Amino acid sequence: MSQLMPETKSSIAPDTDSAAIVREFYSALSAGDAARLRAIVEENFAADATLTWPGSLPHGGALVGASRIARVLSRAVDPEAKGGPTNMHLLGTIGNGSRIVAEVAFELAPAGQSTSIPTTALELWTLAKGKVASIDAYYWDTHLFAASAGA
């Protein structure tokens, strides 16, 4: 008689909980709700989490640490903020558990310019031990945005 393998327990919340973190994050971002966004990051991101944007963009590079991510994103949703993404909304998610891809649409407004560029991106979320470990953003047509920003 064959033995069954013992069930392995995941340290990651059930699939719906992982996707719910992603959906709630973009809901707060879309609403421009800095307090809710900060709370989501502080509660659901690992202390050493990273958020990485394409390095070819003026705002590109990595933010390291949940507190820094919360601080930067809270300021970014301020309606008076200049440049960066605006009118962001979640189009959908793919995957579950420890890896989720979010498709987002938004407008990029180069600092110092009044014209925004509509674009989309895929953002790969990686979760470990029930917390967001990283978000890696993959933007469409970074060359166009960098050129319009004078980078």
N, C-alpha and C positions, 0 to 999 in steps of 0.2 A: 504494500500500500504506500503510495507516495505521500510525502509530507508537504503540507502547504507552507509557503513562506510566510513568516509573520508579517502582519500589516505594518507598513512603515508610516509613521506619523510625520507629517510635514510641519515645519515650524512656521510655514506661511499660512495666513488665513485662507479660508476656502476661496475658490475662484471668484465668486461674486463679491467677496470682501475686497480682494485685490483690485478688481475692476472698479469697485465703488470708490476706492481712494482716488483713482485716476479721474473718474467722472466728477467727483466732488471738487477736486483740485481745479479742473477746468471750469466748473460752474462758478466757483468763487473768482477765478481769474476773469471770466467773461463778465461777471457782475461788477467787477471793480471793487470787490469787498476785501479790503486789505486786512481787516481783523480776522475774518474767517479764513483767508488764505494763510495768514501767519499761524493760526491755530491748527490748520490741517498739516502744515509742514512740521510744526513743533511736535505734534502728536504722532505723525505717521512716517517721518523721515529719520533714518539713522543719523546719529550725531556727525558722522563723517561722510554723509551723502554728497554726491556731486551732481551738478547740472552743467552740461556741456553744450555750447552752441558752436556752429561752424567758425573755425578760427579765421576764415577769410573775411568775416563781417566786422564792422567797426565795434560792435558790442560782443564779438566772439570770444571764445575761451571758456574756461571752467570756473564755476563757483564751487568752492569746497566748504562743506559744513552746513548742517541744517539751519543754524542760526543766521549764517550769512545769506543762504538762499531765501529764508523768510524775510530778512531785512531788505534785500535787493528787490524781490518780487512785490513786497508790500509798497515800496516806493514806486515801482514801475506801474502799478495799477492806479496811481494817483492821476486824476484827470488833467492835472497841470503838468505832468511829466512830459518832457520833450524827447522825441525820437523813440525808437523801439517799436514793438508790436502794439497794435490797437485792434479793436473789434474782433478779438480772438474768440473762436467757438470750436467746440469739439464736434467733429463730423462722425466719429465712431472709434471703436476700439477693436483690436484683434488680439486674441490670445487670452491667457489667464494664468493664475498662479504666480510664478516667479518672473515671468516676462510678458509684458503687455505692450502692444504698439498702439499709440494714439495718433489718429489723423486729425490735424487741426488746420483751420483756415483763419487767416488774419490779414491785416494790412501792416506793412512795414513803413514807418514814417522816418526817413533819414533826418537826423538832427539838423535844424536850421532850414528845413524845406517844408513847404506846405502841402506837397503832393505825396500821397501814400501809394504804395505799390501792393496790390492784392497778391497773396501768395498762399501756399500750403506747405505743410511740413509733416514728416513722420517723426514721432518722438518715442524712442525705445525706453521703456521703464523696466528696471530690474529691481526686484525685491528680494531681500534675504532676511531670514529670521523675523518675518512679519513686518519689516520696515522697508521703505524705499531706499535702495542703496545708490541708484544712479538714474539719471534721465539724460539720454543722448539725443540731441535734436539733429535731424537731417532735413535741411531746407531745400526747396526747389529754387533754382536759378539764383544762387548766391552772387554770381558774377554781376547780374543786373543790379541787384541792390547795392553791392559794394561800389559799382561804377556810379550809380546815382548819388551815393553818399560822398563821392569824391575820395574813396579809399584807394 
